[in-house]
């Protein structure tokens, strides 16, 4: 269960003001960068990126970006912490149920914060409205 959520880094930039009127919905990416454990608490550092382009094709030019970073704190039983740590160390992945909770939590909080940054820069808000479902590979 997520017990803490911190956004410790916020960056926003526009590289082509003239192209803002051509902007498309941002391409979103969430990276889980690192996992550390203290007793029954898991800390995951993350990066949330919203990249803005002036078109949809491969030749589209990047016209802006919003980047948020921080830490999520998760409290679990010692057995769960051990299982999560083992999976992370083997594959740099989280168990599916925890991964869904983390990604949906990040989408909600980073979309809200990103909206404020986007408004300030004249960008489309990076809102994720649907719930993310994750499937285990090979399932």
ABEGO torsion letter per residue (X at the ends): XBABBBBABBBBBBABAAAAAABBBBBBBBBBABBBBBEABBBBBBBBBBBBBABABAABBBABBBBBBEBBBBBBBAAAAAAAAAAAAAAGBBBAAAAAAAAAAAAAAAAAAAAAAAAAAGBBBBBBABBBBBBBBGX
